Amino acid sequence: MDKDLSNLYLDPPKKSLLGPLLIGFFLILVFAASLAVAYLFGKSQTQSLSTTEPVPTTEVVSADVSTWTNHTSPNNTYSLQYPSSWYVYYSDASSIVLSDASEPYKIPAEIDPQGHSLIRITENVGNIPDNILYTNSSEVTNPTLKAFTLNSYSGIRANVSSILGSNSAEEVDLTNPNGGYVTFQKELDPTGVFDQILSTFKFLRP
């Protein structure tokens, strides 16, 4: 006998929630991952900026030598220019001292060398030496010694120790085309004027 199935209640087929749940979970993972990447990238950028040392910059300021004073050596061997506010002290007939202190010979006994400039220039006879030794040094060769050329004049340049306590003392020896040589000794120079004075130097023809 056939059963009448028309009155039976048939449940509609249930839709599976697994697909939407997986999609939602995947979207949440993608969103969380993007946030984590953005956070880590921003943190790395901040760390790199905070740990990177600043790049030092060097600016060379040219002196306006048009306002400087002209100087000619007593023996008419050379000429140069120096800041007009400086003084020239004649040590002897062949040596002068350029300084911003009016009485440089009182440095350091009576005048504190701190902040002052003192440059000594000496005329010498004979040939230029092959080496420049540190003061009170037993070294045979000065490791800072190098060939030096200025305005077509050849010579040598090296760091030296200073009795005035300067850590940047230097000596420059330039050969005079007319014979002999001239020595520049930078004993104090906190303003960096030494090289600018050198740039104005020239030998005079006899």
N, CA, C and O atoms as a DFTB+ gen file, in Angstrom:
824 C
 N C O
     1  1       0.851      -1.177       0.000
     2  2       0.000       0.000       0.000
     3  2       0.888       1.227       0.000
     4  3       1.840       1.331       0.773
     5  1       0.562       2.137      -0.868
     6  2       1.386       3.350      -0.949
     7  2       1.022       4.310       0.145
     8  3      -0.151       4.503       0.464
     9  1       2.061       4.924       0.729
    10  2       1.838       5.920       1.784
    11  2       1.666       7.299       1.174
    12  3       2.327       7.671       0.205
    13  1       0.738       8.052       1.791
    14  2       0.521       9.414       1.325
    15  2       1.582      10.321       1.937
    16  3       1.580      10.560       3.145
    17  1       2.449      10.803       1.136
    18  2       3.570      11.610       1.621
    19  2       3.315      13.091       1.490
    20  3       4.194      13.896       1.800
    21  1       2.163      13.464       1.050
    22  2       1.900      14.889       0.804
    23  2       1.814      15.699       2.062
    24  3       2.091      16.899       2.052
    25  1       1.425      15.052       3.173
    26  2       1.276      15.798       4.428
    27  2       2.531      15.795       5.275
    28  3       2.571      16.406       6.343
    29  1       3.520      15.131       4.814
    30  2       4.750      15.085       5.603
    31  2       5.477      16.417       5.510
    32  3       5.537      17.023       4.440
    33  1       6.038      16.881       6.644
    34  2       6.808      18.162       6.681
    35  2       8.248      17.866       6.346
    36  3       8.943      17.115       7.030
    37  1       8.646      18.466       5.309
    38  2      10.020      18.244       4.885
    39  2      10.854      19.458       5.252
    40  3      10.539      20.569       4.827
    41  1      11.934      19.268       6.049
    42  2      12.843      20.380       6.410
    43  2      13.599      20.837       5.180
    44  3      14.109      20.019       4.415
    45  1      13.672      22.160       4.989
    46  2      14.474      22.650       3.853
    47  2      15.943      22.343       4.076
    48  3      16.381      22.250       5.223
    49  1      16.684      22.190       3.051
    50  2      18.120      21.864       3.218
    51  2      18.845      23.001       3.928
    52  3      18.677      24.170       3.579
    53  1      19.647      22.653       4.921
    54  2      20.401      23.647       5.709
    55  2      21.660      24.076       4.950
    56  3      22.416      23.263       4.418
    57  1      21.844      25.431       4.933
    58  2      23.053      25.968       4.296
    59  2      24.240      25.873       5.240
    60  3      24.102      26.136       6.435
    61  1      25.357      25.517       4.742
    62  2      26.568      25.392       5.559
    63  2      27.161      26.774       5.853
    64  3      27.282      27.593       4.942
    65  1      27.536      27.050       7.122
    66  2      28.161      28.320       7.538
    67  2      29.682      28.254       7.497
    68  3      30.360      29.236       7.799
    69  1      30.205      27.117       7.129
    70  2      31.653      26.953       7.161
    71  2      32.351      27.871       6.159
    72  3      33.395      28.446       6.465
    73  1      31.776      28.009       4.964
    74  2      32.394      28.850       3.935
    75  2      32.506      30.309       4.352
    76  3      33.596      30.880       4.305
    77  1      31.380      30.934       4.766
    78  2      31.463      32.339       5.201
    79  2      32.377      32.531       6.398
    80  3      33.093      33.528       6.495
    81  1      32.345      31.558       7.318
    82  2      33.229      31.689       8.482
    83  2      34.694      31.675       8.066
    84  3      35.499      32.456       8.575
    85  1      35.032      30.793       7.148
    86  2      36.420      30.721       6.690
    87  2      36.825      31.999       5.970
    88  3      37.933      32.502       6.155
    89  1      35.910      32.526       5.140
    90  2      36.214      33.766       4.422
    91  2      36.405      34.922       5.394
    92  3      37.336      35.717       5.259
    93  1      35.504      35.007       6.385
    94  2      35.623      36.082       7.378
    95  2      36.912      35.969       8.175
    96  3      37.601      36.959       8.424
    97  1      37.223      34.733       8.571
    98  2      38.453      34.518       9.328
    99  2      39.681      34.885       8.493
   100  3      40.640      35.459       9.007
   101  1      39.642      34.548       7.201
   102  2      40.762      34.879       6.310
   103  2      40.922      36.393       6.164
   104  3      42.036      36.915       6.181
   105  1      39.789      37.089       6.022
   106  2      39.856      38.553       5.898
   107  2      40.415      39.192       7.165
   108  3      41.185      40.150       7.105
   109  1      40.013      38.644       8.315
   110  2      40.533      39.162       9.594
   111  2      42.035      38.935       9.679
   112  3      42.777      39.806      10.132
   113  1      42.482      37.754       9.239
   114  2      43.923      37.471       9.261
   115  2      44.684      38.430       8.351
   116  3      45.747      38.930       8.720
   117  1      44.136      38.686       7.158
   118  2      44.795      39.598       6.222
   119  2      44.875      40.992       6.803
   120  3      45.907      41.656       6.702
   121  1      43.772      41.441       7.419
   122  2      43.757      42.779       8.009
   123  2      44.764      42.889       9.162
   124  3      45.494      43.874       9.273
   125  1      44.788      41.848      10.022
   126  2      45.721      41.845      11.149
   127  2      47.163      41.812      10.667
   128  3      48.031      42.477      11.232
   129  1      47.413      41.032       9.617
   130  2      48.773      40.947       9.084
   131  2      49.213      42.283       8.505
   132  3      50.362      42.687       8.684
   133  1      48.300      42.980       7.806
   134  2      48.661      44.280       7.239
   135  2      48.955      45.288       8.337
   136  3      49.862      46.109       8.196
   137  1      48.197      45.239       9.438
   138  2      48.467      46.127      10.559
   139  2      49.828      45.820      11.180
   140  3      50.570      46.732      11.547
   141  1      50.150      44.533      11.296
   142  2      51.435      44.152      11.894
   143  2      52.596      44.604      11.016
   144  3      53.603      45.099      11.522
   145  1      52.457      44.432       9.696
   146  2      53.512      44.862       8.779
   147  2      53.713      46.362       8.847
   148  3      54.843      46.852       8.874
   149  1      52.588      47.096       8.874
   150  2      52.687      48.559       8.949
   151  2      53.351      48.992      10.244
   152  3      54.150      49.928      10.245
   153  1      53.035      48.331      11.337
   154  2      53.631      48.667      12.637
   155  2      55.130      48.393      12.656
   156  3      55.923      49.220      13.105
   157  1      55.505      47.202      12.153
   158  2      56.922      46.836      12.156
   159  2      57.720      47.743      11.234
   160  3      58.845      48.119      11.563
   161  1      57.160      48.097      10.090
   162  2      57.865      48.992       9.165
   163  2      58.070      50.365       9.782
   164  3      59.156      50.940       9.701
   165  1      57.008      50.889      10.403
   166  2      57.134      52.196      11.047
   167  2      58.126      52.169      12.182
   168  3      58.861      53.136      12.385
   169  1      58.162      51.073      12.930
   170  2      59.106      50.960      14.044
   171  2      60.531      50.902      13.546
   172  3      61.422      51.528      14.120
   173  1      60.755      50.130      12.447
   174  2      62.116      50.029      11.905
   175  2      62.581      51.379      11.387
   176  3      63.749      51.731      11.551
   177  1      61.677      52.153      10.756
   178  2      62.048      53.470      10.264
   179  2      62.421      54.389      11.407
   180  3      63.386      55.147      11.317
   181  1      61.644      54.318      12.497
   182  2      61.935      55.161      13.661
   183  2      63.264      54.798      14.289
   184  3      64.030      55.675      14.688
   185  1      63.545      53.480      14.379
   186  2      64.807      53.044      14.961
   187  2      65.979      53.468      14.099
   188  3      67.012      53.897      14.613
   189  1      65.819      53.348      12.767
   190  2      66.923      53.728      11.891
   191  2      67.200      55.212      11.972
   192  3      68.352      55.636      11.887
   193  1      66.148      56.013      12.137
   194  2      66.354      57.452      12.255
   195  2      66.988      57.815      13.576
   196  3      67.783      58.752      13.650
   197  1      66.643      57.076      14.629
   198  2      67.152      57.423      15.953
   199  2      68.574      56.932      16.176
   200  3      69.298      57.481      17.006
   201  1      68.983      55.887      15.429
   202  2      70.316      55.343      15.649
   203  2      71.333      55.843      14.640
   204  3      72.535      55.653      14.827
   205  1      70.867      56.480      13.570
   206  2      71.796      56.973      12.572
   207  2      72.469      58.247      13.051
   208  3      71.792      59.193      13.454
   209  1      73.804      58.279      13.011
   210  2      74.533      59.456      13.450
   211  2      74.404      60.557      12.408
   212  3      74.360      60.280      11.209
   213  1      74.344      61.815      12.866
   214  2      74.229      62.917      11.897
   215  2      75.457      63.002      11.009
   216  3      76.576      62.766      11.463
   217  1      75.250      63.339       9.745
   218  2      76.353      63.473       8.805
   219  2      76.999      64.834       8.998
   220  3      76.342      65.862       8.833
   221  1      78.293      64.851       9.350
   222  2      78.954      66.144       9.567
   223  2      79.065      66.921       8.270
   224  3      79.292      66.349       7.203
   225  1      78.903      68.222       8.374
   226  2      79.049      69.085       7.208
   227  2      80.206      70.032       7.435
   228  3      80.440      70.497       8.550
   229  1      80.911      70.306       6.385
   230  2      82.059      71.202       6.466
   231  2      81.845      72.360       5.509
   232  3      81.616      72.166       4.315
   233  1      81.922      73.546       6.044
   234  2      81.746      74.737       5.225
   235  2      83.002      75.574       5.302
   236  3      83.419      75.988       6.384
   237  1      83.602      75.822       4.160
   238  2      84.807      76.631       4.098
   239  2      84.403      78.060       3.761
   240  3      83.827      78.328       2.706
   241  1      84.713      78.966       4.670
   242  2      84.372      80.368       4.476
   243  2      85.618      81.124       4.034
   244  3      86.613      81.166       4.757
   245  1      85.565      81.709       2.866
   246  2      86.701      82.459       2.348
   247  2      86.784      83.822       3.026
   248  3      85.782      84.510       3.219
   249  1      88.002      84.183       3.377
   250  2      88.198      85.475       4.025
   251  2      88.175      86.587       2.992
   252  3      88.632      86.413       1.862
   253  1      87.643      87.720       3.386
   254  2      87.652      88.888       2.521
   255  2      88.978      89.606       2.740
   256  3      89.079      90.524       3.553
   257  1      89.998      89.167       1.995
   258  2      91.340      89.704       2.193
   259  2      91.467      91.138       1.707
   260  3      92.494      91.780       1.924
   261  1      90.426      91.643       1.050
   262  2      90.494      93.029       0.583
   263  2      90.560      94.007       1.754
   264  3      90.991      95.149       1.598
   265  1      90.131      93.548       2.920
   266  2      90.185      94.406       4.108
   267  2      91.427      94.146       4.950
   268  3      91.625      94.781       5.985
   269  1      92.261      93.212       4.505
   270  2      93.445      92.859       5.286
   271  2      94.579      93.847       5.041
   272  3      94.547      94.652       4.110
   273  1      95.577      93.755       5.907
   274  2      96.751      94.628       5.824
   275  2      97.868      93.927       5.062
   276  3      98.134      92.744       5.276
   277  1      98.515      94.665       4.176
   278  2      99.652      94.126       3.432
   279  2     100.925      94.231       4.270
   280  3     101.148      95.214       4.976
   281  1     101.744      93.200       4.173
   282  2     103.023      93.195       4.896
   283  2     104.134      92.738       3.961
   284  3     103.980      91.757       3.235
   285  1     105.250      93.452       3.983
   286  2     106.455      93.069       3.251
   287  2     107.574      92.849       4.249
   288  3     107.783      93.666       5.145
   289  1     108.288      91.754       4.098
   290  2     109.342      91.425       5.062
   291  2     110.428      92.503       5.048
   292  3     110.640      93.152       4.024
   293  1     111.119      92.698       6.179
   294  2     112.163      93.728       6.252
   295  2     113.237      93.580       5.178
   296  3     113.818      94.571       4.736
   297  1     113.499      92.340       4.761
   298  2     114.525      92.099       3.748
   299  2     113.944      92.057       2.337
   300  3     114.629      91.676       1.389
   301  1     112.682      92.448       2.204
   302  2     112.002      92.410       0.905
   303  2     112.068      91.028       0.251
   304  3     112.206      90.901      -0.966
   305  1     111.966      90.011       1.087
   306  2     112.012      88.639       0.591
   307  2     110.628      88.151       0.162
   308  3     110.502      87.416      -0.817
   309  1     109.603      88.556       0.889
   310  2     108.254      88.076       0.598
   311  2     107.230      89.141       1.002
   312  3     107.553      90.130       1.661
   313  1     105.999      88.904       0.588
   314  2     104.873      89.736       1.020
   315  2     103.691      88.831       1.333
   316  3     103.590      87.719       0.815
   317  1     102.808      89.316       2.176
   318  2     101.604      88.575       2.523
   319  2     100.580      89.559       3.085
   320  3     100.848      90.753       3.220
   321  1      99.408      89.028       3.406
   322  2      98.366      89.828       4.029
   323  2      97.891      89.137       5.303
   324  3      97.939      87.912       5.418
   325  1      97.436      89.937       6.245
   326  2      96.940      89.398       7.511
   327  2      95.760      90.249       7.976
   328  3      95.609      91.381       7.518
   329  1      94.921      89.732       8.875
   330  2      93.756      90.494       9.337
   331  2      94.160      91.856       9.907
   332  3      95.127      91.957      10.662
   333  1      93.434      92.872       9.550
   334  2      93.797      94.232       9.934
   335  2      93.769      94.457      11.436
   336  3      94.412      95.378      11.939
   337  1      93.033      93.626      12.153
   338  2      92.972      93.783      13.611
   339  2      94.133      93.096      14.324
   340  3      94.257      93.191      15.545
   341  1      94.993      92.398      13.558
   342  2      96.123      91.691      14.148
   343  2      97.334      92.620      14.279
   344  3      97.335      93.760      13.814
   345  1      98.357      92.078      14.932
   346  2      99.599      92.819      15.169
   347  2     100.783      92.057      14.578
   348  3     100.765      90.831      14.467
   349  1     101.818      92.823      14.200
   350  2     103.069      92.234      13.725
   351  2     104.139      92.528      14.764
   352  3     104.403      93.683      15.099
   353  1     104.752      91.460      15.267
   354  2     105.830      91.604      16.241
   355  2     107.115      91.121      15.592
   356  3     107.195      89.986      15.124
   357  1     108.125      91.990      15.567
   358  2     109.404      91.640      14.933
   359  2     110.320      90.992      15.968
   360  3     110.836      91.646      16.874
   361  1     110.504      89.669      15.797
   362  2     111.411      88.964      16.708
   363  2     112.853      89.373      16.429
   364  3     113.620      89.657      17.349
   365  1     113.213      89.401      15.139
   366  2     114.538      89.866      14.715
   367  2     114.429      90.234      13.243
   368  3     113.324      90.328      12.708
   369  1     115.569      90.446      12.580
   370  2     115.548      90.904      11.195
   371  2     114.971      89.874      10.231
   372  3     114.544      90.228       9.132
   373  1     114.954      88.607      10.629
   374  2     114.498      87.554       9.718
   375  2     113.246      86.841      10.202
   376  3     112.812      85.878       9.569
   377  1     112.653      87.285      11.303
   378  2     111.518      86.560      11.868
   379  2     110.468      87.534      12.401
   380  3     110.794      88.524      13.055
   381  1     109.202      87.231      12.107
   382  2     108.090      88.016      12.643
   383  2     107.063      87.085      13.269
   384  3     107.054      85.880      13.016
   385  1     106.206      87.665      14.085
   386  2     105.092      86.931      14.678
   387  2     103.816      87.694      14.353
   388  3     103.721      88.896      14.599
   389  1     102.833      86.985      13.795
   390  2     101.510      87.554      13.562
   391  2     100.582      87.033      14.657
   392  3     100.536      85.833      14.928
   393  1      99.846      87.946      15.280
   394  2      98.975      87.529      16.372
   395  2      97.856      88.538      16.589
   396  3      97.985      89.718      16.265
   397  1      96.755      88.043      17.146
   398  2      95.678      88.944      17.528
   399  2      95.958      89.583      18.883
   400  3      95.257      90.503      19.303
   401  1      97.005      89.080      19.571
   402  2      97.433      89.659      20.851
   403  2      98.491      90.724      20.579
   404  3      99.435      90.482      19.827
   405  1      98.340      91.893      21.184
   406  2      99.269      93.003      20.913
   407  2     100.673      92.719      21.429
   408  3     101.648      93.287      20.938
   409  1     100.771      91.852      22.408
   410  2     102.082      91.488      22.965
   411  2     102.200      89.957      23.001
   412  3     102.136      89.346      24.068
   413  1     102.370      89.356      21.831
   414  2     102.362      87.888      21.761
   415  2     103.484      87.230      22.548
   416  3     103.373      86.066      22.933
   417  1     104.566      87.966      22.792
   418  2     105.666      87.375      23.546
   419  2     105.277      87.117      24.998
   420  3     106.006      86.443      25.725
   421  1     104.135      87.647      25.422
   422  2     103.656      87.400      26.792
   423  2     102.803      86.139      26.891
   424  3     102.322      85.772      27.964
   425  1     102.628      85.473      25.719
   426  2     101.927      84.183      25.718
   427  2     102.941      83.072      25.934
   428  3     103.941      83.061      25.215
   429  1     102.774      82.146      26.850
   430  2     101.646      81.996      27.766
   431  2     101.952      82.513      29.174
   432  3     101.138      82.343      30.081
   433  1     103.125      83.148      29.367
   434  2     103.531      83.553      30.716
   435  2     102.514      84.489      31.364
   436  3     102.142      84.306      32.523
   437  1     102.073      85.485      30.615
   438  2     101.150      86.464      31.187
   439  2      99.792      86.474      30.490
   440  3      98.815      86.978      31.044
   441  1      99.724      85.924      29.291
   442  2      98.477      85.900      28.540
   443  2      98.094      84.451      28.278
   444  3      98.892      83.672      27.758
   445  1      96.870      84.099      28.641
   446  2      96.381      82.743      28.402
   447  2      96.293      82.497      26.898
   448  3      95.650      83.272      26.189
   449  1      96.925      81.435      26.398
   450  2      96.886      81.172      24.949
   451  2      95.503      80.806      24.427
   452  3      95.255      80.871      23.223
   453  1      94.601      80.421      25.328
   454  2      93.270      79.995      24.905
   455  2      92.566      81.091      24.105
   456  3      92.400      82.213      24.584
   457  1      92.156      80.754      22.884
   458  2      91.407      81.694      22.067
   459  2      92.248      82.647      21.246
   460  3      91.706      83.396      20.433
   461  1      93.563      82.642      21.435
   462  2      94.438      83.544      20.692
   463  2      95.080      82.832      19.499
   464  3      95.136      81.604      19.436
   465  1      95.560      83.646      18.557
   466  2      96.268      83.134      17.386
   467  2      97.711      83.609      17.422
   468  3      97.993      84.735      17.832
   469  1      98.614      82.752      16.994
   470  2     100.029      83.104      16.954
   471  2     100.694      82.325      15.830
   472  3     100.752      81.095      15.858
   473  1     101.196      83.057      14.840
   474  2     101.837      82.455      13.673
   475  2     103.212      83.084      13.505
   476  3     103.337      84.307      13.441
   477  1     104.243      82.246      13.434
   478  2     105.621      82.726      13.315
   479  2     106.134      82.460      11.897
   480  3     105.955      81.369      11.355
   481  1     106.775      83.477      11.307
   482  2     107.318      83.357       9.951
   483  2     108.796      83.725       9.983
   484  3     109.167      84.798      10.459
   485  1     109.644      82.818       9.468
   486  2     111.097      83.009       9.563
   487  2     111.755      82.792       8.206
   488  3     111.442      81.835       7.498
   489  1     112.663      83.683       7.855
   490  2     113.471      83.526       6.648
   491  2     114.720      82.718       7.000
   492  3     115.362      82.959       8.021
   493  1     115.052      81.756       6.138
   494  2     116.203      80.889       6.390
   495  2     117.124      80.862       5.170
   496  3     116.685      81.033       4.033
   497  1     118.402      80.643       5.437
   498  2     119.374      80.469       4.359
   499  2     119.592      78.974       4.131
   500  3     119.250      78.155       4.984
   501  1     120.164      78.623       2.979
   502  2     120.443      77.220       2.695
   503  2     119.257      76.545       2.047
   504  3     118.302      77.192       1.617
   505  1     119.341      75.229       1.986
   506  2     118.306      74.427       1.338
   507  2     117.220      74.034       2.326
   508  3     117.456      73.920       3.528
   509  1     116.046      73.834       1.796
   510  2     114.923      73.407       2.623
   511  2     115.217      72.026       3.215
   512  3     115.782      71.187       2.514
   513  1     114.861      71.755       4.466
   514  2     115.154      70.443       5.054
   515  2     114.314      69.341       4.419
   516  3     113.301      69.608       3.773
   517  1     114.745      68.115       4.611
   518  2     114.011      66.965       4.081
   519  2     112.907      66.507       5.031
   520  3     112.025      65.740       4.641
   521  1     112.957      66.973       6.264
   522  2     112.024      66.474       7.271
   523  2     111.664      67.597       8.241
   524  3     112.411      68.563       8.398
   525  1     110.521      67.453       8.880
   526  2     110.097      68.350       9.951
   527  2     109.836      67.487      11.171
   528  3     108.896      66.693      11.180
   529  1     110.648      67.632      12.189
   530  2     110.522      66.794      13.372
   531  2     109.560      67.401      14.377
   532  3     109.399      68.619      14.463
   533  1     108.926      66.518      15.135
   534  2     108.164      66.990      16.288
   535  2     109.132      67.586      17.299
   536  3     110.268      67.126      17.414
   537  1     108.695      68.602      18.032
   538  2     109.529      69.171      19.079
   539  2     109.747      68.137      20.172
   540  3     108.809      67.470      20.608
   541  1     110.995      68.012      20.610
   542  2     111.350      67.055      21.676
   543  2     110.908      65.639      21.327
   544  3     110.436      64.897      22.188
   545  1     111.062      65.275      20.072
   546  2     110.659      63.941      19.633
   547  2     111.876      63.157      19.174
   548  3     112.829      63.714      18.629
   549  1     111.822      61.864      19.403
   550  2     112.921      61.005      18.983
   551  2     112.625      60.346      17.636
   552  3     113.442      59.581      17.123
   553  1     111.451      60.645      17.063
   554  2     111.095      60.028      15.795
   555  2     112.013      60.534      14.688
   556  3     112.277      61.731      14.574
   557  1     112.487      59.604      13.885
   558  2     113.374      59.970      12.785
   559  2     112.572      60.634      11.665
   560  3     113.028      61.616      11.080
   561  1     111.382      60.108      11.361
   562  2     110.544      60.650      10.304
   563  2     109.188      61.037      10.870
   564  3     108.556      60.260      11.586
   565  1     108.755      62.232      10.546
   566  2     107.447      62.694      10.980
   567  2     106.377      62.003      10.128
   568  3     106.361      62.189       8.911
   569  1     105.487      61.216      10.732
   570  2     104.493      60.475       9.936
   571  2     103.499      61.375       9.217
   572  3     102.823      60.924       8.293
   573  1     103.395      62.642       9.620
   574  2     102.448      63.554       8.970
   575  2     103.111      64.372       7.861
   576  3     102.459      65.200       7.227
   577  1     104.392      64.144       7.629
   578  2     105.131      64.911       6.628
   579  2     104.583      64.642       5.221
   580  3     104.344      63.492       4.852
   581  1     104.386      65.709       4.441
   582  2     103.903      65.555       3.075
   583  2     104.426      66.706       2.221
   584  3     104.733      67.787       2.724
   585  1     104.518      66.450       0.933
   586  2     104.921      67.501       0.001
   587  2     103.819      68.559      -0.042
   588  3     102.636      68.254       0.109
   589  1     104.230      69.787      -0.247
   590  2     103.270      70.891      -0.210
   591  2     103.611      71.895      -1.311
   592  3     104.775      72.244      -1.506
   593  1     102.599      72.347      -2.018
   594  2     102.780      73.337      -3.076
   595  2     101.841      74.505      -2.835
   596  3     100.654      74.318      -2.569
   597  1     102.379      75.704      -2.928
   598  2     101.577      76.906      -2.722
   599  2     101.970      77.957      -3.751
   600  3     103.122      78.388      -3.803
   601  1     101.017      78.361      -4.557
   602  2     101.259      79.405      -5.562
   603  2     102.513      79.108      -6.398
   604  3     103.328      79.996      -6.647
   605  1     102.648      77.879      -6.815
   606  2     103.769      77.370      -7.617
   607  2     105.058      77.200      -6.816
   608  3     106.074      76.799      -7.383
   609  1     105.046      77.491      -5.527
   610  2     106.231      77.280      -4.685
   611  2     106.141      75.879      -4.062
   612  3     105.089      75.484      -3.559
   613  1     107.241      75.145      -4.100
   614  2     107.258      73.792      -3.550
   615  2     107.821      73.805      -2.138
   616  3     108.610      74.672      -1.761
   617  1     107.386      72.813      -1.375
   618  2     107.874      72.732      -0.002
   619  2     107.350      71.492       0.694
   620  3     106.960      70.521       0.046
   621  1     107.344      71.530       2.013
   622  2     106.860      70.425       2.825
   623  2     105.980      70.971       3.949
   624  3     106.076      72.139       4.326
   625  1     105.124      70.097       4.471
   626  2     104.204      70.493       5.541
   627  2     104.016      69.320       6.490
   628  3     103.975      68.168       6.059
   629  1     103.901      69.616       7.803
   630  2     103.727      68.541       8.784
   631  2     103.171      69.099      10.077
   632  3     103.301      70.287      10.370
   633  1     102.548      68.218      10.845
   634  2     102.110      68.576      12.189
   635  2     103.309      68.565      13.119
   636  3     104.225      67.758      12.960
   637  1     103.295      69.464      14.090
   638  2     104.361      69.515      15.088
   639  2     103.734      69.716      16.457
   640  3     102.561      70.069      16.574
   641  1     104.526      69.489      17.476
   642  2     104.038      69.770      18.825
   643  2     104.334      71.228      19.144
   644  3     105.286      71.807      18.620
   645  1     103.519      71.810      20.000
   646  2     103.661      73.226      20.333
   647  2     103.929      73.390      21.819
   648  3     103.302      72.733      22.649
   649  1     104.856      74.264      22.145
   650  2     105.144      74.542      23.556
   651  2     103.986      75.307      24.195
   652  3     103.928      75.448      25.416
   653  1     103.068      75.800      23.365
   654  2     101.917      76.544      23.886
   655  2     100.717      75.634      24.132
   656  3      99.651      76.099      24.534
   657  1     100.891      74.357      23.893
   658  2      99.836      73.403      24.201
   659  2      98.796      73.205      23.124
   660  3      97.759      72.592      23.379
   661  1      99.044      73.707      21.919
   662  2      98.079      73.534      20.836
   663  2      98.148      72.126      20.270
   664  3      99.232      71.563      20.113
   665  1      96.974      71.553      19.963
   666  2      96.924      70.217      19.372
   667  2      96.907      70.267      17.853
   668  3      96.896      69.225      17.197
   669  1      96.905      71.472      17.290
   670  2      96.821      71.604      15.833
   671  2      97.998      72.393      15.267
   672  3      97.884      73.002      14.203
   673  1      99.122      72.383      15.971
   674  2     100.290      73.126      15.506
   675  2     100.833      72.499      14.227
   676  3     100.831      71.278      14.070
   677  1     101.295      73.349      13.319
   678  2     101.836      72.887      12.041
   679  2     103.053      73.705      11.651
   680  3     103.283      74.801      12.163
   681  1     103.822      73.145      10.735
   682  2     104.942      73.875      10.145
   683  2     104.916      73.674       8.640
   684  3     104.675      72.573       8.145
   685  1     105.171      74.765       7.920
   686  2     105.264      74.737       6.470
   687  2     106.589      75.368       6.069
   688  3     106.912      76.467       6.519
   689  1     107.356      74.685       5.230
   690  2     108.611      75.215       4.691
   691  2     108.456      75.353       3.182
   692  3     108.107      74.393       2.494
   693  1     108.720      76.564       2.668
   694  2     108.610      76.819       1.244
   695  2     109.953      77.263       0.677
   696  3     110.619      78.128       1.245
   697  1     110.342      76.671      -0.435
   698  2     111.602      77.014      -1.076
   699  2     111.484      78.352      -1.808
   700  3     110.553      78.573      -2.583
   701  1     112.446      79.235      -1.546
   702  2     112.500      80.519      -2.236
   703  2     113.224      80.325      -3.567
   704  3     114.373      79.882      -3.570
   705  1     112.592      80.640      -4.694
   706  2     113.269      80.470      -5.992
   707  2     114.555      81.279      -6.091
   708  3     115.414      80.989      -6.923
   709  1     114.687      82.293      -5.241
   710  2     115.876      83.138      -5.270
   711  2     116.954      82.668      -4.291
   712  3     118.009      83.291      -4.166
   713  1     116.673      81.556      -3.596
   714  2     117.626      81.025      -2.621
   715  2     117.070      81.077      -1.216
   716  3     116.372      82.019      -0.841
   717  1     117.389      80.046      -0.440
   718  2     116.878      79.961       0.919
   719  2     115.457      79.437       0.967
   720  3     114.943      78.929      -0.029
   721  1     114.828      79.556       2.109
   722  2     113.439      79.115       2.257
   723  2     112.793      79.866       3.419
   724  3     113.483      80.466       4.244
   725  1     111.489      79.824       3.472
   726  2     110.725      80.495       4.534
   727  2     109.939      79.447       5.306
   728  3     109.338      78.542       4.728
   729  1     109.958      79.592       6.631
   730  2     109.240      78.672       7.509
   731  2     108.032      79.370       8.131
   732  3     108.142      80.471       8.670
   733  1     106.892      78.713       8.048
   734  2     105.675      79.174       8.715
   735  2     105.386      78.216       9.867
   736  3     105.314      77.004       9.666
   737  1     105.225      78.747      11.051
   738  2     104.900      77.917      12.210
   739  2     103.565      78.369      12.795
   740  3     103.442      79.467      13.336
   741  1     102.582      77.501      12.674
   742  2     101.265      77.774      13.261
   743  2     101.259      77.224      14.682
   744  3     101.077      76.024      14.893
   745  1     101.459      78.105      15.648
   746  2     101.504      77.673      17.044
   747  2     100.130      77.737      17.693
   748  3      99.775      76.877      18.499
   749  1      99.360      78.757      17.340
   750  2      97.980      78.874      17.821
   751  2      97.131      79.393      16.666
   752  3      97.508      80.354      15.996
   753  1      95.979      78.751      16.434
   754  2      95.124      79.223      15.348
   755  2      93.710      78.676      15.511
   756  3      93.290      77.830      14.721
   757  1      92.968      79.137      16.514
   758  2      91.617      78.614      16.717
   759  2      90.631      79.070      15.654
   760  3      89.563      78.472      15.520
   761  1      90.955      80.108      14.896
   762  2      90.026      80.648      13.905
   763  2      90.264      80.101      12.505
   764  3      89.472      80.371      11.603
   765  1      91.339      79.334      12.298
   766  2      91.605      78.755      10.988
   767  2      92.103      79.745       9.959
   768  3      91.895      79.544       8.762
   769  1      92.765      80.821      10.398
   770  2      93.231      81.865       9.490
   771  2      94.567      81.495       8.841
   772  3      94.957      82.098       7.841
   773  1      95.262      80.518       9.399
   774  2      96.603      80.168       8.931
   775  2      96.645      79.925       7.424
   776  3      97.471      80.508       6.721
   777  1      95.759      79.068       6.931
   778  2      95.760      78.742       5.504
   779  2      95.371      79.951       4.653
   780  3      95.838      80.088       3.522
   781  1      94.537      80.811       5.180
   782  2      94.146      82.000       4.428
   783  2      95.307      82.986       4.318
   784  3      95.473      83.643       3.290
   785  1      96.104      83.087       5.374
   786  2      97.302      83.930       5.302
   787  2      98.289      83.323       4.304
   788  3      98.905      84.039       3.515
   789  1      98.434      82.002       4.347
   790  2      99.324      81.327       3.401
   791  2      98.924      81.617       1.951
   792  3      99.781      81.805       1.087
   793  1      97.630      81.650       1.701
   794  2      97.164      81.843       0.325
   795  2      97.542      83.208      -0.230
   796  3      97.549      83.394      -1.446
   797  1      97.857      84.173       0.643
   798  2      98.235      85.516       0.176
   799  2      99.746      85.671       0.036
   800  3     100.226      86.725      -0.382
   801  1     100.494      84.633       0.383
   802  2     101.953      84.729       0.419
   803  2     102.555      84.661      -0.984
   804  3     102.073      83.925      -1.845
   805  1     103.603      85.431      -1.195
   806  2     104.383      85.321      -2.431
   807  2     105.801      85.829      -2.196
   808  3     106.026      86.775      -1.442
   809  1     106.745      85.178      -2.859
   810  2     108.136      85.635      -2.809
   811  2     108.300      86.838      -3.739
   812  3     107.641      86.950      -4.772
   813  1     109.206      87.735      -3.333
   814  2     109.493      88.917      -4.144
   815  2     110.812      88.722      -4.881
   816  3     111.750      88.130      -4.346
   817  1     110.877      89.208      -6.071
   818  2     112.109      89.106      -6.838
   819  2     113.148      90.092      -6.309
   820  3     112.800      91.210      -5.931
   821  1     114.409      89.695      -6.278
   822  2     115.446      90.602      -5.769
   823  2     115.675      91.798      -6.696
   824  3     116.515      92.651      -6.407
